[in-house]
Amino acid sequence: MAKHIYVHIPYCEAKCPYCSFFSVTDKSREEMLFDSMERDVRSYEGFIDENDDTRDSVYFGGGTPSFASPSLICGLLFEIRRVFEIGEDAEITIEVNPNSLTEDLAARYRRAGFNRISVGVQSLHDDVLRTLGRLHNGEGAEEALKICGRAGFTNISADLIIGVPGQRREDAVRDADVLISLGVKHISMYSLSIEEGTEFEKRYGDDPESYFPEETEREMYHGLRTHLKEKGIFPYEISNCAYKGYESVHNSSYWRGCDYVGIGPGAVGFLKGKRIRGVEDIGRYIASPTDKITDEVVGEEDRVKEYAMLMLRMTEGIDRAEFKRKFKRDPDEVFGEAIKANLLRGLIESDERGIRLTSKGTDLANIVSEDFL
């Protein structure tokens, strides 16, 4: 049985023009907010998880956790470990931005118990970083990764964004080689998408072709995945690649349909079939951190479909034996028509072990998912 905890730190030094996650720049009530987050944590005293995996995970995301007070971050982690009785072998991740990470911060995180660090590199090319509105440059990103290594982090993840206006096909591959040389074990590669309500929506509209040709973006995506695989960093999910043994335990818990707790304003959790969320308002959260918004109640039938849709994101796909164990049904019985249709289109492959996307299917994963939902 394993516990998975997501912690949303809502502070950012500046809002990136492509980001739709809840964040604020005003830290004037920071101590009050963290007091309330600890109250949120303590409301789970005696929590019993219902997951059937075996390794706990804690993930501090945001926002920008490295922009918040380190003493408050480390104190909150201490309380989480105490209340949830987090196992000694747990994966405990903190997200950091290169412009706010220092030697002292990294060392404090490591001493507090964080054993995995995720660096928001996005690119090592300064022109691409300027387009993305990032506060760091390529040199600063490289130095941040070196700081992680010097602090004793051996499980280092880095994000890359592809499909950015002005980005060249070879840029991402060159970036990946530098990341690998600096000890990165896990690379998340995200295609730039235009989210509703962001500055990029105002700038580019909602048509991908208006800012970057889709064909070129797909060439970048597959070229980078192939290159990483040749380097021993294997794709294990549509957007994530890692050395064997360095796959993200926490993110994998989402894709495997596990329950997870959300702590903080805007933090999403999924417990006993309910998708719940902390209110996206600092003042209201401080006043009542345990008042959660129920976004969705997921029935058993929908949970079966959602599990299949999420597992299709994984390279391993839907494992037939595991599916039968979890739901006491055969996937062919539940998804017969969807399987048949997508086999004919060449978007999935199916054998006695499982059902998974083909290379072509990864480009049309949303269409495949709709069929399974």
Salt bridges, closest charged atoms under 4 A:
GLU38 OE1 - ARG42 NH1 3.48
ASP40 OD2 - LYS292 NZ 2.78
GLU45 OE2 - ARG82 NH2 2.97
GLU50 OE2 - LYS272 NZ 3.67
ASP52 OD2 - ARG325 NH2 2.60
ASP52 OD2 - LYS326 NZ 3.91
ASP53 OD2 - HIS4 NE2 2.76
ASP56 OD2 - LYS3 NZ 3.80
GLU79 OE2 - ARG42 NH1 3.23
GLU79 OE2 - ARG82 NH2 2.87
GLU91 OE2 - ARG116 NE 3.93
GLU103 OE2 - ARG150 NH2 2.53
ASP104 OD2 - ARG108 NH1 3.98
ASP127 OD2 - ARG168 NH1 3.92
GLU143 OE2 - ARG150 NH2 2.65
GLU170 OE2 - ARG168 NE 3.89
ASP171 OD1 - HIS125 NE2 3.40
ASP171 OD1 - ARG168 NH2 3.22
ASP175 OD1 - HIS125 ND1 2.97
ASP177 OD1 - HIS227 NE2 2.66
GLU199 OE2 - LYS202 NZ 3.24
GLU217 OE2 - ARG218 NH2 2.85
GLU219 OE1 - ARG169 NH1 3.05
GLU237 OE2 - ARG313 NE 2.55
ASP259 OD1 - ARG303 NH2 2.85
ASP295 OD1 - ARG277 NH2 2.80
GLU296 OE1 - ARG275 NH1 2.57
GLU301 OE1 - ARG329 NH1 3.20
GLU306 OE2 - ARG275 NH2 2.62
GLU316 OE1 - ARG256 NH2 2.89
GLU322 OE2 - ARG325 NH2 2.78
ASP330 OD2 - LYS324 NZ 3.19
ASP332 OD2 - ARG320 NH1 2.34
GLU333 OE2 - ARG329 NE 3.96
GLU349 OE2 - ARG356 NH1 3.29
ASP351 OD2 - ARG356 NH1 3.13
ASP363 OD1 - ARG218 NH1 2.59
ASP363 OD1 - HIS222 NE2 2.79
ASP371 OD2 - ARG345 NH1 2.72
